[in-house]
Amino acid sequence: MKKIILTFTLLLSMKYAQAQQEMPLYSNGVPNAKQVPNTQKSVTDKNGVLRISEVTVPTLTVYPADADKANGTAVIICPGGGYGILAASHEGSDVASVFNKMGVTAFVLKYRLPNDNAQIDKSIAPLQDAQHALRTVRKDASKYGINPSKIGIMGFSAGGHLASTAGTHFDKQVGEVTSEVSVRPDFMILAYPVITFKDFGHAGSRINLVGKTADQTLIDEYSNELHVTKDTPPTFLVHAGDDTAVPVKNSLVFYEGLQKNGVLAELVIYPKGGHGFGLNNKTTNEKWMDNVKNWMDSLGLLSK
């Protein structure tokens, strides 16, 4: 009996390890980077939320769907945190587990947090990482059993800003690492996203990414509602109407832009829920990821 238990424990640990393959995002050194010590910190708060700060070395952690469920779709998840920290559990690894149940392979992106001391141009560092994550997953699609035309991006709060930037700025690969591999996501899922850097956006995210004295050109560049076109990927948005940190107007203006350009989109707005509710808006019995599943299914993303 003891041998059976030990064997079962070993098998569980092997499966757990397989589900968390963290790998460096860049194989030949991090671009747009200054030579500074890696001072990354990880803290779990009283609510059990893992918060990672001072990220200067980006990584991708892959959560592969079980082979018998895998449908070839993948999603890159960008946790939020105002471009100051990464809420890596309830907006990262926990979300990956839900996607796995749908047969979707998930990648949690630990993207660089803007830092003048660590990056040559901090304003492009997160987008560099998001674009390279899309480039990497698409290039290595066969390795993970992924259809290269079924790779999406998801983001929460400031991670939603990053995801929506990737979904509206894919025609220009930023930084020194470029390739012929497309960096356009095939779909987007945005949860209580920061969309704009105008006055109804989130001041903390704006200041952390572009600084306190950014000119209007730079503010407009990162106000993603201004960059929606007919080529913007299909998008799912979820927000709470009483969100005082990132007003629901962020999702509304983006949805309006998608509608005007004929882009397939779904918007779920809850009356209450505030900001940062992750997978579980405690004011409702509804699980909004069920809506995501139905939406993805309607687009053929869950079909093998």
N, C-alpha and C positions, 0 to 999 in steps of 0.2 A: 504493500500500500504506500509506504514511504517513497519508494522509487517512482510509482505512478504520479504521486503528488509533485515530486521534484521535476519529473518530465513535463507535467502540465504547466508548472510554473515557468520552466525554461521556454516552453513554446509560447506562453503569453508574453514573456519578456522579449522574445525574438520578434513577435508580431508588433509589440509596442515600439521597439526600436525601428522596425521597418516604417512605421507610421510617422516617425519624426526624423527624417533624414535632413538635417540642417547642413547646407553647403554654402560656401562663399559665392556671392553673386557674380563676382569678377574673378576670372582665373589668372589674369595677368596684372594684378594690382588695381586698386581702386582709382578711377580717374577723378580729375578735378579735386584732388586731395592734397593737403599739406601734411608734412611729416610731424605727426603728433602722437603721443601715447594713446593707447586704447583705454579709455576710462569709463567704458560702458557700465551702467549700474542696473540691477534688477531688484525690484522690491514688490512684495505682495502686500496689498493694503488690507485693512480690517474686513473688507467685503470680499476678499479672495481674488481681487483683480491684480494680475501681474502687470506692473508698470516698468517699462524699460526706458532709460534715459541715456543721453550722451552717446547715441549711436553714430559711430564714424565708419564702421566696417559692416556693410550691408550683407544680408544673407537671404536665402530662400529655404524654407522648410517645406518638404513635400509630404503630403498625406495622400497616398494612393488609394483609390477606390478598390475594393475587393474585386478580383478578376471576374467573379461570377455576376457582379453587378455593374461593372464599368461600362459606360456608354460612349467613351471617347471624348467627353467634354471635360474641360478644365477651367478653374477659376483662380485668379491671383487675388489674394485678400490683403488689403491695406488697412491695418488698425488705425484708429484715430488717436488724438492726444494733442491737438492744437499745434502740431509741428514742434512740440516741446518734449513730449514723451510718446510712447507707444503703449496703448492699452491692449497688450498682446494676448490676453486669454479670452475675455468675453467678446472681443472684437477681432479675434484671430483664431487661435487653436480650437476654441469651442465651436466656432462657425465651420471650420474645416470638417469637424466630425459630422455635422449635419449634412454637409454636401456629400460626404462619403456614403451616407445612407441613401442618397439619391443616385449613386453610381458615378458621381463627379469627383475627379481627382482635384485636390486643393493644394495650393501653394501659399503659405503665409510669407509675405514680404516684410522683412525687417529693414526698412529703408532708412537712409541717413537722415538725421535731424539737422536742419539748417544751423550752421555754426561758422561764423567768420574766422574763428581760429583754426578750424579743421578743413574748411573748403575754400578753394580759390574763388568760386562764385556760388555762394550758398543757395541762391535763388533757383538754381537749376538742378541741384543735387538730388532732391527727391524724385523729380521727373526723370532724370538720368536713370535712376535705379528702377523706376516703374517701367520705363521703355526697355531697359536691358532685361528685366524679368520677362516681359512679353517676348522679346527677341530670343531669350534663352529657352523658354518653354516651347516656343514654336519651332525653333531649330532642333530641339531634342524631343520633339513630339513622339516619334516612333519609340524612343527609349521608354517613355511612360505610357505607351498605348493610347496616345491622345490624337484626335483629329485636329490638324493644325488650323482648320477653319472653325473650330468650336472652342476658342480660348477667350475667356472673358476676364473682366477685372471688377473687383468689388471694393468699396471703401466706406468707412464709417467716419462721420464728422470731418476732421481735417484729412483723414484718409480718403474720404469721399471727394474732397477737393482734389487730392492727388489723382484719384481714379478718373474723375471727370476731366481733369487736365489731360491725362493720357488719352481719353476718349475724344478730345476736341483738338489736340495738338499733334496728332500722329503724323501729319504731313511733313513735319520737321523733326528730325532726330537731333536732340540736343547733345552738346558736348563732343568729345573727341572720339568716342566709341560709336561707330555707325556700321551698318551693313545693309545688304539688299533684303534682308528678312524684314517683313512688315512688323511694325510696332502698333498697328491698329488693333484694339481689342474687338472681338466679335460681338460682345454684349457688355453692358454695364449694370451693376447693382449698387445703388447709392443709398445708404442709410443715414438719415438726418445729416446730409452733406453740407459742408461749406461750399457754396458754388461761386459766390462773388467776393471781391475785395472792396466793393462799394460799402456805403454806410450801413447796409442791412446784412452785411456778412459777419465775420467773426474777427474782431480786431486783433486778438492774440495770435491767431493763425497768420494773419496778414503781416503783422510786425515780425514774427519769427521767420517768415519766409523771405520777405522783401525789405524789411526794415521800417523804421518810423518815418523816414523821409523819402520813400519811393515816389517817383514822379507819376503823373497820370498815365503815361504810356505803359509803365510796368503794371500799374494797378489794373488797367484795361486788359493787358495781356493775360493776367491771371483771374479775370472775371469771366468765368467760362460760359455764362449765359450769352456772352457776346460772340462766341465762336462755334455755336451750333450750326451745322449745315445738313444737307440731305445725306451726307456720308457719315454723320455721327451714328455710332452703333445703337441698336435697340437698347432701351434703358428701363429699368425698374427702380422706382423711388419710394421710400417710406420715411415718414416724418410725423411728429406730433404737433398739433396745433398750438399747444401751450409751451413749446420749446422757447425758452428765453435766452439760451446761450447762442443758438444758431436758429434764427427765426425761420418759420416754415416758408416764408417768402422765397428763400433760397431754392427750395424744391419747386415751388410754383413757377418761378421765372424760367427755370430750366425746362420744366415740363411744357410750358407755353412755347418755348423755342423749338422743342422737339416736335410739337404739334404743327407749328407753322411750317416746318421743313419736311413734314410727312414721315417722320421717324417713328417707328413702333415704340410705344411707351405705355407704362402703367404706373399710376401714382396712388399710393395708399396713405391717407392722412387720418391719424387717430385724434380724437378731441383732446386727449390727455396722454401723458407719458413722459413729458419733459425731454431732457437730452441724455444721451448716452445709455439708453436702455438695453443695448445689445440685442440679443435674440429674444428677450422677454420683456414686453411692455406689460407691466404688472397691473395696468388699469383695464386690461381686457383679457378674456379667455382665449382670444384668437392668437394663433402663432403666425406672425407675418411671413415666416419662412415657408409656410404652406402656400401662401400666395406666390412667393418666389418660385416654388416648385411647379405650380400650375402654369405660371407665366413661361417658365423655361420649357415646360412640356409643350405649350402652345407654339413655341418657336422651333420645335423639333430637336431641342438640345438634350433631351433625356432619352431619345431613341437611339438604339445601337445601330 
